[in-house]
Amino acid sequence: MRYIYLSIISLSILSAGGGVLDVDWSTVIPKSGQQKASVPYPKVLTDGIKDVHLPVYLSSQYAYDKNMIVVADKNFYTISIDLKDAVVTFQGDKTFQESVSPTNPEFQKISKSSAPVEYVLAEGIMSATFNRHGVNYMIDIECEEPKKDKRCRETSLISSLYNTLTMVGGRP
Amino acid sequence: MRYLLIAMILFVFTSCSQKSSTEKLQRFSYTPAGKLVPPTSGQGRIGDNYIYAPAIRFPIEKAPAYINSQVYGVGGYLGPRGSLCSPKNYQYPWHDNYCEKRGWKMPLCRGGKGHQGVDIRTATCEKRKYYTVAVEDGIISSIGKYTVSLRGKSGRTYRYLHQDPHSLRVHRGEHVKRGQRLGLVSNYMGSTPTSIHLHFDIRQTIKIGNKSKVMFVPPYTSLVDAYKRLLQGNP
């Protein structure tokens, strides 16, 4: 009963109507300075993200992959890399669709329990979600054989992708 | 005289059409959001009737369609014995399964675990027959091995799982219009097939004070709303 009551109270505080999150560029610039590429990134990447207004992160393992597919606008990007029997996507997004008061008990709990990076395996897809500079990022790995392929059963690949993220572009 | 005849024909046609829509709508029934069937399948968000994705189009082109559990329904691996094609799986009422017990972290589900989205069966137990459609204008942001992701103009990402990969009518980066066909519902999950259904989920960002979090939000109420419009002939 308490939960029902909490749910109703919580949701009445949800507010539809989204917007754009503020990117904290002050936390980006010192790091990006160190990460300037000595070899130019492929044109598919530089052209694809030229209008993106948030820091664009991609694993250094794939930053020079000329076969990547970039889908982007000023507020988000998705970069897909086709591997053998798997697809990896890197996504960043600075929009929000709902807002809720920070005093809302349910969302307060969710917000507090968030780890710097969260790994989740669901529907056979291994995902990592994290927040940097005030905006949200995701990495997904989807396999042809999700029940057998270690890339979609264990966190070794996704954590290595997360640990090798490098900022490859994006501007204020 | 001729105009009068045309007007009468139009009137009869419209009346029949409205009557048919009303009958379809009257036949449709659904259990409340958050009420899981069977109750042992998890603990849903009872009382959460908030429509997270307002005014979306229903993701399957034509009615009828049935939202219920693939796991706990007839023939499911935790459900009553029988065929996955049992008529019991292809009837109203709908049952929410967003918080159905799975091993996956779901912060909006009591207990912290749930299903991320809902499973939708098509009119009949046949694969490669029923089209999925874009729920809003947007862009195909990614296509995985068995997932098509549509990023809507609203900024929400809608994921369509288990379509036949050879049936896809869209490609990555393609702009799509609301109602545009995407592909055919199937049982495809790479080399390990699942039951014939569409897994549909909605990922969006919720701003919590000065922080934000990306979450899979409950789609059930949005889909009930969309389905009613589809039945009324106004998808």
Interface residues (C-beta under 8 A of the other chain):
Chain A: Y3 I4 Y5 S7 I8 L11 L14 A16 G18 G19 L21 I69 V70 V71 D73 N75 F76 T78 S80 D85 A86 V87 T89 Q91 D93 T95 F96 Q97 E98 S99 V100 S101 P102 N104 F107 Q108 I110 S111 S113 S114 E118 V120 L121 A122 E123 G124 I125 T129 N131 G134 V135 N136 M138 D140 E142 C143 E144 E145 P146 K147 K148
Chain B: G34 R45 I46 G47 D48 N49 Y50 Y52 P54 R102 G103 W104 K105 P107 L108 R110 Q116 I139 I140 S141 S142 I143 G144 K145 Y146 T147 S149 R151 S154 G155 R156 L161 R172 G173 M189 G190 S191 T192 H199 Q204 T205 I206 K207 I208 G209 N210 K211 S212 K213 V214 M215 V217
